[in-house]
């Protein structure tokens, strides 16, 4: 299925996009360990013939199977499989809350399969990527938490493996965070049972803390799925698996963005970047021409025609459109459009081509509109 992956690096970050099914056999999650640990939080199995299938609570078993389809040389590693994938959690009604806690999570999920000597470099790359993503989104990271094992026997894998990889995570994190002026806080005993992890923590306006991205080592899946590579000496050796979430769950990110921007997203993130309102039917053609020009520049445009002009203006304001454009007799005669900035309410008269240039630049550069 993924033979010859070392020749297939379609993205700048070296990740390979995969698509895996949302259903899996119950036996798959028994093998991965999810059934024993999380079956109470999973949706009930569905009987299909002699099999029981369930909605997946995590994507990692599917990606482990993708990796396991082929024989891999040490020269192929690391292999990074990425999927923006839905996962399902049977959250109780009293726990579900807005976009922060939902029953279907759309997760930006990457699983890295690498050699032990590649762990530090992969963790460094993952952490840099996650911090850059938060910086672009305008979500400042308060600190990074390093979750470690304690002295109990509740951990999978040897103490030596834990010591080695905890040290790699600590070293990689300090190397990156010193440059970013972000604190690293260690949390002994807070690791997952299958490996240590780094969590990027943010606080909302109420001081509530959320994990926005994660870099997690895993000793469990490589052992349970016998994930190996052929080393330089011809020996079969176990890979290290890294769970890498650059921005985490889309729902939680959207909730954080709405909180951060108080519901009015910047132009490049806004679902409706430009709302065009023809005054009446005889202005529809000019509105469609303006919409076509804006869409050709990659902008998201909605043309509102139904209802009075006043009601449509109120409607697009409630929808928090970034720019509201009105086109009537005066605008057509002058060869201009009237554009209102949704953030500050300022009005600007300019040609449709000039508006497209300014908005396309702001969109591409993720910057304020240069009126």
N, C-alpha and C positions, 0 to 999 in steps of 0.2 A: 504493500500500500504506500509506503513512504520510502521505497528503495532509492538510493542515490540522492538523499536529501542534501548532502554537502554541495550539490550542484544547483540546489533550488533555494535561493535566498531572495524572495520577492520583495522584501521590505527593508527599509534602511536599518531597522533595529535587529535584523536577522531572524525575525519571527516568521513562522509559516502559519497561515490561516487555515484552520480546519473547521469542519462542521460535523457535529455528532448529534445523535438523536436524544430527545428529552426523556425517552423511556429506556429502562434497562431491566434486565431480569433481576429478580430478588437475589438470585445466587451471586450476581456480580457484586452487589453491595454487601453481601455476607462475606465474600472473599476480600473486599477492600477494608472491611471493618466498620463501615458506616452503619450497617444494620444493627450490630451489637451496641454501638454507641448512641445512635441517633434515631432508632426506628420509631420512637414515640413522637418525634418531630417530623416524620415522613408521612406522606399520604398513604392510605391503605393500598395494599397490592390489588391488582386487577388480574383475574384469572383468564388466561387465553390458552386454550387447549390444555396441555400438560404443564404449562409454564405460568409463573406469577411474575407480572411486570409492575414496576413502580415508576413514578415520576422521580427523576434524580434529585437528590438533595445537594449534590456536588458534581463538578465536572471532571475531577481528577481521575476516577476509574476509567472513564471513556478515553481520556488522553493517554493513560497508561496502556490501554489496549492498542491504541494507534501506534505508540512507540514499539510495543511488543510484536507488531506484525512483521518486523524485519530483523535482520542480523546487522549489527552496527559495529563499525570499527572505531577505535579510539580517535581516529582522524576525523570522523564525522561529527564528533561532539564539540561544543554543545549543540543540542537540538532543542529549539524553542517552539512549542506549539501554542498558538493563540486562538481564542474563540470568544466572541461576545455572545455569551450563551445564557439561556434561561435555566434557573434552578428553582426548586419548589420546596417550601417549608410549610408544614401544617400548623401554622401559628394559631393559637386560640383567639377567639374574638376579642377578649379583653386585652390582648397583647398587641394586636394590629393597631398601628398608629400612623396615619397619613402616609407619607412616602418613606418614613424612617424605618418602619417595620411592616413588611408586606409578605404575602404568601408566594408571590413569584418574583424572583430577583433576576435582573439582567446583569450578569457579571462580566466585567472585562477580565478575562482569565487567561494567564499564560503559565504553562508548565515547562520548566527547563530541565532537560536531562543532560547531566554533565559528569565529568570526571571529578574526583575529590580535589585535584590540584586546580580546578577551574572555579571552585565555589566562590572564593573571594572576589574574583573578577566579575562573576555573574551577579553576585549580591551588590557590588558597587554599581554596575550598570543598571540594575533594577531600581536601586534606591535613587540614583540620579534621575532616572526616567520619571519616577513617581513624584519627586520634588519639583521637577520641571513642569509636570502636568498641573500640579497644584498652583505653581507660580503663574502659569498661563491662565488658569481658571480664576485666579484672584482669591484663592483660599489659603491663607497663610497657615503653615504648620506650626503648632505650638511647641511640640517636642516629638521625638521618636522614642518609643518604648522598646527595649530589648528584653524579651521574655525568655527566661532561662529555666533550667531544671533546678530542683533542690536536691537534698541528700536522700530523699525517699526512693522507693523502688517502683514508682508508678510510671516509669518511662520506658519506651520501647527503644532498643538499641544499646550498644555498649557504652559504658562511661567514657571510654577513650574516644569513641566517635563524637559523643556529646561535647567533650572538652575541646576536641579539635575544631568542630564546626561552630561552637559558640565563640571560640576565639576568632574564627574567620569572620563571623558576623560582626563582632565587636570591632575588629580591626577595620573592616570595610566601612562600617557606619561612622567611626571616628574620622576616617580619612575624608569622607564626604561631608559630614556635618560640621567639621571644623571650618570648611570653606563656606558653608551656608549659614554659619552662626545659629545653628539649631542645636538644642540640648539633647543629649542621649541619657535616658533614665533607665536603669536596669531594674528588672522585676523578677527576682528569683522565685521559682515555684509557679510562675504564670505561663510557662511554655505549654503548647499542646503536647499530648502524650507522645506524639510521633516526631517532634523536633522543635528547636528554638525558632524564634521569629522576631522580625522588626515590624512594628506598627506605627504608622504616621497618624498622630492624634491632632484633631482640631476641636475648637470650642465654638459653639454658636453664641448668639447674642444673650442667651440666658445663662451662659456658663456651662451648658451641658456638653459633655465630651463625647466625641465619636471617633471611631477608627475610619480613616478615609482611604487608606491603602496599606498593603501588607506584603512583606517578603518573608516566606516561610520555608524552612528546610523540612524535608520529610524522609524519615528512615523507614516508614511503614509501607507505603505503596511499592517501592522497589523490591522489598522483601516479599510481600504478598503476591506480587505479579511477576516475580523473578525477572526484573528488568536489568539486563546486563549489556556489556559491550566487550569486544575482543581487544585486549590491550596489545601493546607493542610486542610483548613476549609470547603472544598467542593465548594467554590465559583469559578465562572468562571472569570479569569483575563486575561488581554491582555498581550501577550508576547512583549518583545523588540526584534527587528530585527536588526542585525548587518551585514552590507556588508563588507566582508573581502577579499581584494585582496593582496595576498602575493607578487606576482611579477607583477601583472597587465597584460596588453596585451602582448602576446608573440611577436607580431611584434615590438612593441616599445622597449621591452627588447632586442631583437636581434639588433635593430638599436643602442641602447646604448652600447651593447657589441662590435659591430663592430667599433664604435667610440672609445671606451675605449682601445681596443686592436689593433687599426689601421688595422683592417681587418684580422689579424692573430690570431685566437682564440687559447687559450691553448688546450693542448691535450685532456682533458676530455670533452671539449665543441666542438671540431672540428668535422664537419660533416664527413670528411674523415680523420680518424686518421692515417691510414697506406695505402700508395699506393705502390703496388708491381709491378715491371716491369721486366718480363722475357726478357732476351736479344733477344732470338728468339724462334721459336716453340719448339725446343728440350729441352727448359728449362721450358716449361709450367707445367709439372708434379711437379717439385720442387716448383714452384711458388704457385701452388694449395695446396700443402702440407703445405707450410708456412702460406698461407692464412687461411687454416682450423685450424691450431694450434692457430693463433691469434684470430680468431672468437670464438673458444671455450673458450677463456678467456674473452669474452664479448667486444672485440674491433671491431670497424667499419673499414672494409678493402675493398679496391677496387683494383682489378687486371687489369692492363692496358696492352693490347696485340697488338692493332692495330697501325700501323705507325712505323716510325723509332724510335730507342731508344732516339735520341736527341729530336725529336718532342714530344715524350711522357713525357720526363723529363720536357720540357717547359710547357706542358699541366698541369701536376700535381703541378708544382710550381705556375702557375696562379691560380689553384684551392685552393692553400694554404693548401695542405696536411701537416699534422704535421710531418710525417716521410715518407721518400721515400726509398724503398728497391729495390735494383737491384740484380738479380740473373742470373749468367752466368756460363760458364765452370769452371772458377777458384773457384767460390763460391761452386759449387756442389762438386768439387774435394776436397775442404778443409772442407766441411760440415758446411759452414757459410753463412751468408748473409751480404751484404754491406748496412748499414743503414745511411741515411743522415738526420740530424735534420733540419726540415723545418724552424726553428727559427734562428739558428745561423750558419747553413751550415756545421757544423762539421760532419765528417764521422767516422763510427764505424764498426768494423768487429767483429761479434759475432754469436753464433748459433741461430737458429730460436727459440729454447726453451728459451734461455737466453733473447732474445729480447722480447718474449711474457711475461716473468716474469717481466721485467723492465717496459714495457708499461702498463701491467695490474696493477702494483702497483701504477704507476703515475696516471692512470685513476681512480682507486678506492680512492686514497688519494687526488685527485685533486691537484697534485703537479707537479713540474718540473721533467723531465725524468732523472733518476739517471744513467747517462752513466758511 
